[in-house]
Amino acid sequence: MSKSDKNIKLIEFIDRNRRLFWYIPDDAMHDISDELILENTLNYAGLDSIVEYFNIIGLSRAAGIFKSLHGRKKHNISPEIYNFFSLVFKRYVPGYSK
């Protein structure tokens, strides 16, 4: 899958899951950050949508985005979700550590 195919698939994912980004204006919908997409998907999406998101961007890239949130003064992932996905990435992404 080429990079442009991934971008198209990610845009389609955002459009199908518009409810996750309800407070984002329509004209800014396709410009939201990778961190925001990850945070809202992990916090509010169902398992099928989370798996779809990981399939689009790749588990390693998702883990990288997730890892970049660590140590930030504020991130919007609930503690339980943050802990769970820390364990998931540690188990399934080679070389991942918090």
C-alpha positions in Angstrom: 0.0 0.0 0.0 1.5 3.3 -1.1 1.7 6.4 1.2 -1.1 8.1 -0.8 -3.3 5.0 -0.5 -2.8 5.1 3.3 -3.7 8.8 3.3 -6.9 8.1 1.4 -7.8 5.3 3.6 -7.1 7.4 6.7 -9.4 10.2 5.3 -12.1 7.6 4.6 -11.6 6.3 8.2 -12.1 9.8 9.6 -15.2 10.3 7.5 -16.7 7.0 8.5 -16.0 7.8 12.2 -17.0 11.4 12.2 -18.7 11.0 15.6 -15.2 10.6 17.2 -14.3 14.1 16.0 -17.7 15.8 16.5 -16.2 19.0 17.8 -13.8 19.5 14.8 -15.2 22.0 12.2 -15.9 20.3 8.8 -13.3 22.4 7.0 -10.6 21.2 9.3 -11.6 17.6 9.5 -8.9 16.2 7.2 -6.2 18.3 8.8 -6.3 16.9 12.3 -3.1 15.7 13.8 -2.0 12.0 14.1 -2.1 12.4 17.9 -5.7 13.5 17.9 -6.8 10.7 15.6 -5.0 8.2 17.9 -6.3 9.7 21.1 -9.9 9.8 20.0 -9.8 6.4 18.3 -8.4 4.7 21.4 -10.7 6.5 23.8 -14.0 6.4 22.0 -14.0 3.9 19.1 -15.1 0.3 19.3 -12.7 -2.5 18.8 -13.5 -3.0 15.1 -12.6 0.7 14.4 -9.4 0.5 16.5 -8.3 -2.6 14.5 -9.2 -0.8 11.2 -7.1 2.2 12.3 -4.1 0.0 13.2 -4.4 -1.7 9.8 -4.4 1.6 8.0 -1.4 3.2 9.7 0.4 0.1 11.0 0.9 -1.0 14.5 4.4 0.3 14.7 3.4 3.8 13.5 0.5 3.8 16.0 3.0 2.8 18.8 5.3 5.6 17.8 2.5 8.2 17.9 1.4 6.7 21.3 4.9 6.8 22.6 5.2 10.5 21.7 2.3 11.2 24.0 4.3 9.9 27.0 5.7 12.6 29.1 3.5 15.3 27.6 2.0 17.5 30.2 -1.4 16.7 28.9 -2.7 13.9 26.7 -6.3 13.0 26.4 -6.2 9.2 26.8 -7.9 7.9 29.9 -5.5 6.2 32.3 -7.1 2.8 31.9 -6.9 3.0 28.1 -3.3 4.3 28.2 -2.2 1.5 30.4 -3.9 -1.2 28.3 -2.4 0.1 25.0 1.0 0.5 26.7 0.8 -3.3 27.4 -0.5 -4.1 23.9 2.3 -2.2 22.2 5.0 -3.6 24.5 3.8 -7.1 23.6 3.2 -6.8 19.9 5.7 -4.1 18.7 9.3 -5.2 18.6 11.5 -2.8 20.5 8.7 -0.8 22.0 9.3 0.4 25.5 7.6 3.2 27.4 
